[in-house]
Amino acid sequence: MIPSREVLLVEDNPGDVRLTREAFAATDGDHTLRAVTTGEDAMAFLERRAREDALPDLVLLDLNLPGIDGGTVLERIRASPELRQLPVIVLTSSDDDEDVAASYRRAANAYLTKPIAPDDLVSMIGSLETFWFDRVRLPPQ
C-alpha cells in the first residue's frame, strides 16, 4: 500500500487555494493538502514539522506572497540543514524569465506557471503527482 503523501501549498490567493484543492481532489492520489498564506507561516510550519520529524513530501510555493516573498522562503529552505532536501516546486502566475532564472538559482526543483483553465490545472496536478510521488526517488529524510 502506498502511504498518503502530504503537500504544503504556500499561496495567498484564496481562489487559487480552492482551485488547487479541487485539482488535487480530482486526481486518484492519496494525499493531504495543507495550505498557508504567507512566507512567515510557511517557514513556521516547516520548522515545526522538522522538529517533529514530519516534513511534507512536497512544497508548492507561490512567488508573490505578502511579507516574506516566495523567493526568500526558497532561500531559507535551502539554507536550512533540516529542510534543504525538501522538494520545492514554484507554482506561480508569473512567466517572467527573470523569475524562472532566479527560482532555479535558488535551487527550486521545478518552476510551473499556473494555467488559466481549471481543467489544465487538474491535468498539471495529475502529472505532478505522478512524477513526484510515483516516479521520483528522493533521499531518505
NUBAFI-979577 format. One record per atom (N, C-alpha, C): residue in three letters; atom name; x, y, z. Coordinates in steps of 0.001 Angstrom, whole numbers, plus 500000, padded with zeros to 6 digits. Example, Ala and Ser with C-alpha at 12.3 -4.5 7.8 and 13.67 -1.06 7.14 Angstrom:
('Ala','N',(513190,494310,507800))
('Ala','CA',(512300,495500,507800))
('Ala','C',(513200,496700,507800))
('Ser','N',(512850,497750,507080))
('Ser','CA',(513670,498940,507140))
('Ser','C',(512900,500030,507870))
END
This chain:
('Met','N',(500839,498813,500000))
('Met','CA',(500000,500000,500000))
('Met','C',(500881,501247,500000))
('Ile','N',(500587,502182,499140))
('Ile','CA',(501332,503418,499038))
('Ile','C',(500881,504348,500159))
('Pro','N',(501837,504911,500917))
('Pro','CA',(501438,505799,502006))
('Pro','C',(500855,507104,501479))
('Ser','N',(500018,507716,502297))
('Ser','CA',(499464,509019,501948))
('Ser','C',(500596,510033,501875))
('Arg','N',(500512,510932,500928))
('Arg','CA',(501515,511975,500743))
('Arg','C',(500959,513299,501242))
('Glu','N',(501845,514129,501759))
('Glu','CA',(501437,515440,502230))
('Glu','C',(502089,516515,501374))
('Val','N',(501273,517483,500956))
('Val','CA',(501729,518613,500148))
('Val','C',(501449,519884,500930))
('Leu','N',(502462,520752,501005))
('Leu','CA',(502260,522078,501581))
('Leu','C',(502125,523064,500436))
('Leu','N',(500993,523741,500373))
('Leu','CA',(500737,524781,499387))
('Leu','C',(500928,526126,500068))
('Val','N',(501832,526939,499534))
('Val','CA',(502068,528283,500063))
('Val','C',(501490,529252,499040))
('Glu','N',(500299,529765,499347))
('Glu','CA',(499533,530538,498371))
('Glu','C',(498625,531513,499115))
('Asp','N',(498696,532795,498766))
('Asp','CA',(497893,533791,499465))
('Asp','C',(496545,534059,498811))
('Asn','N',(496339,533597,497606))
('Asn','CA',(495083,533854,496903))
('Asn','C',(494077,532747,497236))
('Pro','N',(492976,533079,497951))
('Pro','CA',(492009,532045,498336))
('Pro','C',(491414,531299,497139))
('Gly','N',(491217,531993,496025))
('Gly','CA',(490692,531338,494830))
('Gly','C',(491657,530300,494284))
('Asp','N',(492956,530617,494284))
('Asp','CA',(493957,529654,493823))
('Asp','C',(494085,528473,494775))
('Val','N',(493940,528740,496077))
('Val','CA',(493961,527632,497050))
('Val','C',(492793,526692,496764))
('Arg','N',(491605,527270,496571))
('Arg','CA',(490417,526453,496300))
('Arg','C',(490589,525645,495014))
('Leu','N',(491051,526297,493958))
('Leu','CA',(491251,525593,492686))
('Leu','C',(492291,524484,492811))
('Thr','N',(493344,524736,493560))
('Thr','CA',(494379,523709,493738))
('Thr','C',(493833,522536,494545))
('Arg','N',(493054,522831,495583))
('Arg','CA',(492416,521745,496357))
('Arg','C',(491512,520904,495450))
('Glu','N',(490725,521576,494621))
('Glu','CA',(489838,520862,493710))
('Glu','C',(490629,520032,492695))
('Ala','N',(491737,520574,492228))
('Ala','CA',(492564,519834,491269))
('Ala','C',(493149,518581,491917))
('Phe','N',(493644,518694,493143))
('Phe','CA',(494159,517514,493840))
('Phe','C',(493043,516510,494107))
('Ala','N',(491861,516989,494469))
('Ala','CA',(490728,516096,494732))
('Ala','C',(490303,515338,493484))
('Ala','N',(490537,515923,492324))
('Ala','CA',(490148,515287,491054))
('Ala','C',(491121,514199,490613))
('Thr','N',(492263,514091,491277))
('Thr','CA',(493234,513052,490912))
('Thr','C',(492956,511790,491723))
('Asp','N',(493643,510718,491359))
('Asp','CA',(493473,509450,492064))
('Asp','C',(494413,509308,493256))
('Gly','N',(495274,510304,493474))
('Gly','CA',(496298,510194,494510))
('Gly','C',(495745,510230,495920))
('Asp','N',(496487,509601,496822))
('Asp','CA',(496171,509615,498243))
('Asp','C',(497085,510663,498873))
('His','N',(496512,511805,499221))
('His','CA',(497331,512905,499696))
('His','C',(496541,513790,500656))
('Thr','N',(497293,514574,501395))
('Thr','CA',(496729,515612,502240))
('Thr','C',(497337,516922,501769))
('Leu','N',(496501,517899,501516))
('Leu','CA',(496974,519211,501095))
('Leu','C',(496805,520178,502252))
('Arg','N',(497904,520734,502718))
('Arg','CA',(497906,521773,503741))
('Arg','C',(498182,523096,503033))
('Ala','N',(497564,524158,503473))
('Ala','CA',(497773,525465,502847))
('Ala','C',(498083,526507,503904))
('Val','N',(499069,527337,503589))
('Val','CA',(499383,528517,504384))
('Val','C',(499418,529699,503423))
('Thr','N',(499223,530905,503967))
('Thr','CA',(499043,532055,503086))
('Thr','C',(500198,533045,503084))
('Thr','N',(501189,532853,503939))
('Thr','CA',(502316,533782,503977))
('Thr','C',(503632,533020,504044))
('Gly','N',(504701,533712,503678))
('Gly','CA',(506026,533116,503792))
('Gly','C',(506384,532829,505242))
('Glu','N',(505987,533725,506135))
('Glu','CA',(506249,533516,507562))
('Glu','C',(505567,532250,508058))
('Asp','N',(504299,532068,507658))
('Asp','CA',(503563,530860,508068))
('Asp','C',(504197,529603,507479))
('Ala','N',(504686,529702,506251))
('Ala','CA',(505342,528546,505625))
('Ala','C',(506582,528133,506415))
('Met','N',(507413,529109,506757))
('Met','CA',(508631,528779,507493))
('Met','C',(508308,528250,508884))
('Ala','N',(507330,528833,509565))
('Ala','CA',(506939,528342,510896))
('Ala','C',(506429,526907,510800))
('Phe','N',(505604,526625,509799))
('Phe','CA',(505079,525275,509592))
('Phe','C',(506227,524290,509350))
('Leu','N',(507127,524637,508441))
('Leu','CA',(508218,523724,508086))
('Leu','C',(509197,523528,509239))
('Glu','N',(509520,524584,509952))
('Glu','CA',(510437,524449,511086))
('Glu','C',(509825,523596,512190))
('Arg','N',(508519,523781,512448))
('Arg','CA',(507830,522942,513440))
('Arg','C',(507825,521489,512995))
('Arg','N',(507509,521253,511738))
('Arg','CA',(507464,519888,511223))
('Arg','C',(508846,519245,511215))
('Ala','N',(509907,520025,510986))
('Ala','CA',(511272,519480,511035))
('Ala','C',(511582,518998,512450))
('Arg','N',(511177,519757,513460))
('Arg','CA',(511401,519343,514858))
('Arg','C',(510629,518068,515177))
('Glu','N',(509472,517893,514548))
('Glu','CA',(508628,516716,514774))
('Glu','C',(509025,515547,513869))
('Asp','N',(510000,515760,513002))
('Asp','CA',(510429,514770,512013))
('Asp','C',(509245,514326,511140))
('Ala','N',(508492,515325,510681))
('Ala','CA',(507277,515046,509904))
('Ala','C',(507114,516067,508786))
('Leu','N',(508140,516221,507975))
('Leu','CA',(508073,517185,506878))
('Leu','C',(507088,516728,505804))
('Pro','N',(506496,517675,505096))
('Pro','CA',(505649,517273,503965))
('Pro','C',(506510,516645,502870))
('Asp','N',(505869,515972,501956))
('Asp','CA',(506583,515317,500861))
('Asp','C',(506930,516293,499739))
('Leu','N',(506198,517399,499668))
('Leu','CA',(506381,518337,498571))
('Leu','C',(505853,519704,498995))
('Val','N',(506539,520769,498536))
('Val','CA',(506073,522136,498762))
('Val','C',(505769,522758,497407))
('Leu','N',(504579,523336,497287))
('Leu','CA',(504200,524138,496126))
('Leu','C',(504216,525588,496588))
('Leu','N',(505085,526389,495999))
('Leu','CA',(505388,527711,496510))
('Leu','C',(505078,528807,495499))
('Asp','N',(504184,529699,495866))
('Asp','CA',(503926,530887,495048))
('Asp','C',(505044,531887,495307))
('Leu','N',(505404,532677,494321))
('Leu','CA',(506440,533695,494500))
('Leu','C',(505892,534963,495129))
('Asn','N',(504687,535340,494760))
('Asn','CA',(504113,536622,495177))
('Asn','C',(503304,536445,496448))
('Leu','N',(503986,536622,497576))
('Leu','CA',(503361,536449,498880))
('Leu','C',(503494,537745,499681))
('Pro','N',(502566,538001,500583))
('Pro','CA',(502742,539156,501466))
('Pro','C',(503863,538872,502471))
('Gly','N',(504549,539914,502885))
('Gly','CA',(505638,539731,503847))
('Gly','C',(506834,539090,503161))
('Ile','N',(507286,537991,503699))
('Ile','CA',(508410,537263,503107))
('Ile','C',(507935,536651,501794))
('Asp','N',(508567,537023,500686))
('Asp','CA',(508127,536506,499387))
('Asp','C',(508605,535074,499164))
('Gly','N',(508082,534463,498126))
('Gly','CA',(508401,533066,497845))
('Gly','C',(509874,532820,497567))
('Gly','N',(510543,533752,496905))
('Gly','CA',(511968,533598,496647))
('Gly','C',(512771,533528,497932))
('Thr','N',(512419,534357,498890))
('Thr','CA',(513108,534346,500185))
('Thr','C',(512795,533065,500948))
('Val','N',(511557,532610,500876))
('Val','CA',(511199,531335,501507))
('Val','C',(512075,530218,500924))
('Leu','N',(512208,530195,499619))
('Leu','CA',(513032,529175,498967))
('Leu','C',(514479,529267,499438))
('Glu','N',(515019,530467,499528))
('Glu','CA',(516392,530637,500030))
('Glu','C',(516526,530105,501449))
('Arg','N',(515560,530388,502281))
('Arg','CA',(515612,529933,503680))
('Arg','C',(515500,528411,503777))
('Ile','N',(514674,527831,502949))
('Ile','CA',(514571,526366,502939))
('Ile','C',(515911,525762,502554))
('Arg','N',(516517,526272,501507))
('Arg','CA',(517793,525714,501035))
('Arg','C',(518949,525989,501992))
('Ala','N',(518833,527021,502835))
('Ala','CA',(519880,527337,503808))
('Ala','C',(519762,526504,505080))
('Ser','N',(518641,525857,505274))
('Ser','CA',(518393,525098,506496))
('Ser','C',(518822,523638,506334))
('Pro','N',(519716,523140,507182))
('Pro','CA',(520115,521730,507084))
('Pro','C',(518935,520763,507220))
('Glu','N',(517931,521145,508001))
('Glu','CA',(516774,520269,508212))
('Glu','C',(515806,520270,507039))
('Leu','N',(515833,521328,506235))
('Leu','CA',(514838,521495,505175))
('Leu','C',(515400,521399,503772))
('Arg','N',(516690,521514,503606))
('Arg','CA',(517267,521726,502266))
('Arg','C',(516955,520631,501255))
('Gln','N',(516693,519408,501693))
('Gln','CA',(516395,518337,500737))
('Gln','C',(514923,518299,500337))
('Leu','N',(514116,519122,500949))
('Leu','CA',(512684,519146,500676))
('Leu','C',(512422,519558,499231))
('Pro','N',(511666,518777,498470))
('Pro','CA',(511338,519177,497099))
('Pro','C',(510419,520404,497104))
('Val','N',(510831,521433,496374))
('Val','CA',(510059,522670,496289))
('Val','C',(509812,522984,494821))
('Ile','N',(508543,523086,494482))
('Ile','CA',(508140,523464,493133))
('Ile','C',(507516,524847,493202))
('Val','N',(508070,525763,492443))
('Val','CA',(507471,527082,492343))
('Val','C',(506242,526939,491447))
('Leu','N',(505100,527337,491982))
('Leu','CA',(503833,527312,491251))
('Leu','C',(503264,528715,491334))
('Thr','N',(503391,529468,490247))
('Thr','CA',(503090,530885,490280))
('Thr','C',(502445,531338,488985))
('Ser','N',(501876,532516,489016))
('Ser','CA',(501265,533053,487796))
('Ser','C',(502291,533725,486891))
('Ser','N',(503476,533984,487402))
('Ser','CA',(504492,534689,486621))
('Ser','C',(505139,533771,485583))
('Asp','N',(505240,534275,484358))
('Asp','CA',(506011,533562,483343))
('Asp','C',(507236,534385,482932))
('Asp','N',(507626,535331,483806))
('Asp','CA',(508773,536193,483571))
('Asp','C',(510072,535385,483617))
('Asp','N',(510900,535544,482602))
('Asp','CA',(512156,534793,482521))
('Asp','C',(513054,535017,483735))
('Glu','N',(513075,536232,484257))
('Glu','CA',(513917,536500,485436))
('Glu','C',(513405,535750,486663))
('Asp','N',(512082,535648,486835))
('Asp','CA',(511536,534865,487953))
('Asp','C',(511920,533395,487821))
('Val','N',(511865,532893,486596))
('Val','CA',(512255,531499,486359))
('Val','C',(513726,531312,486709))
('Ala','N',(514586,532161,486162))
('Ala','CA',(516030,532043,486395))
('Ala','C',(516360,532185,487880))
('Ala','N',(515750,533160,488553))
('Ala','CA',(516019,533377,489976))
('Ala','C',(515570,532173,490805))
('Ser','N',(514455,531576,490450))
('Ser','CA',(513973,530402,491184))
('Ser','C',(514942,529235,491060))
('Tyr','N',(515467,529003,489871))
('Tyr','CA',(516431,527919,489701))
('Tyr','C',(517767,528248,490365))
('Arg','N',(518166,529517,490367))
('Arg','CA',(519391,529899,491095))
('Arg','C',(519230,529617,492580))
('Arg','N',(518018,529735,493066))
('Arg','CA',(517734,529466,494477))
('Arg','C',(517467,527983,494725))
('Ala','N',(517646,527176,493707))
('Ala','CA',(517553,525709,493793))
('Ala','C',(516129,525174,493890))
('Ala','N',(515198,525811,493179))
('Ala','CA',(513872,525211,493037))
('Ala','C',(514020,523896,492278))
('Asn','N',(513204,522922,492613))
('Asn','CA',(513231,521654,491892))
('Asn','C',(512534,521758,490549))
('Ala','N',(511571,522679,490442))
('Ala','CA',(510862,522900,489183))
('Ala','C',(510140,524232,489276))
('Tyr','N',(509774,524747,488103))
('Tyr','CA',(509051,526011,488013))
('Tyr','C',(507859,525772,487103))
('Leu','N',(506666,525987,487634))
('Leu','CA',(505443,525803,486861))
('Leu','C',(504630,527091,486884))
('Thr','N',(504141,527476,485718))
('Thr','CA',(503247,528622,485626))
('Thr','C',(501818,528110,485735))
('Lys','N',(501042,528733,486624))
('Lys','CA',(499660,528317,486834))
('Lys','C',(498878,528477,485534))
('Pro','N',(498215,527418,485111))
('Pro','CA',(497363,527556,483929))
('Pro','C',(496099,528335,484277))
('Ile','N',(495509,528935,483270))
('Ile','CA',(494295,529730,483483))
('Ile','C',(493065,528835,483582))
('Ala','N',(492972,527833,482732))
('Ala','CA',(491794,526964,482702))
('Ala','C',(491851,525923,483821))
('Pro','N',(490764,525768,484587))
('Pro','CA',(490745,524771,485665))
('Pro','C',(491085,523353,485197))
('Asp','N',(490622,522956,484013))
('Asp','CA',(490934,521613,483514))
('Asp','C',(492437,521445,483285))
('Asp','N',(493096,522516,482849))
('Asp','CA',(494545,522458,482660))
('Asp','C',(495268,522336,483998))
('Leu','N',(494721,522974,485043))
('Leu','CA',(495317,522837,486373))
('Leu','C',(495166,521412,486881))
('Val','N',(494011,520816,486673))
('Val','CA',(493807,519415,487084))
('Val','C',(494816,518513,486373))
('Ser','N',(495006,518718,485086))
('Ser','CA',(495963,517931,484326))
('Ser','C',(497379,518126,484863))
('Met','N',(497749,519379,485142))
('Met','CA',(499080,519663,485671))
('Met','C',(499296,518996,487025))
('Ile','N',(498310,519099,487905))
('Ile','CA',(498431,518492,489234))
('Ile','C',(498515,516974,489112))
('Gly','N',(497753,516382,488211))
('Gly','CA',(497836,514937,487997))
('Gly','C',(499220,514521,487534))
('Ser','N',(499791,515266,486607))
('Ser','CA',(501153,514974,486132))
('Ser','C',(502171,515174,487239))
('Leu','N',(501991,516213,488019))
('Leu','CA',(502890,516495,489127))
('Leu','C',(502861,515358,490145))
('Glu','N',(501673,514916,490492))
('Glu','CA',(501538,513795,491431))
('Glu','C',(502219,512540,490901))
('Thr','N',(501945,512205,489662))
('Thr','CA',(502543,511011,489085))
('Thr','C',(504063,511090,489110))
('Phe','N',(504600,512227,488687))
('Phe','CA',(506051,512380,488638))
('Phe','C',(506664,512369,490025))
('Trp','N',(506213,513250,490930))
('Trp','CA',(506863,513407,492228))
('Trp','C',(506558,512281,493205))
('Phe','N',(505393,511652,493083))
('Phe','CA',(505042,510633,494060))
('Phe','C',(505218,509210,493554))
('Asp','N',(505167,509004,492239))
('Asp','CA',(505268,507657,491702))
('Asp','C',(506597,507375,491018))
('Arg','N',(507243,508391,490472))
('Arg','CA',(508433,508178,489662))
('Arg','C',(509739,508580,490339))
('Val','N',(509744,509747,490985))
('Val','CA',(510974,510286,491566))
('Val','C',(511357,509508,492824))
('Arg','N',(512634,509255,492935))
('Arg','CA',(513148,508660,494168))
('Arg','C',(513946,509733,494889))
('Leu','N',(513497,510055,496077))
('Leu','CA',(514129,511108,496867))
('Leu','C',(514989,510498,497967))
('Pro','N',(515976,511259,498463))
('Pro','CA',(516792,510725,499559))
('Pro','C',(515936,510566,500816))
('Pro','N',(516300,509643,501678))
('Pro','CA',(515522,509472,502915))
('Pro','C',(515640,510720,503785))
('Gln','N',(514593,510977,504528))
('Gln','CA',(514608,512147,505429))
('Gln','C',(515330,511832,506719))
END
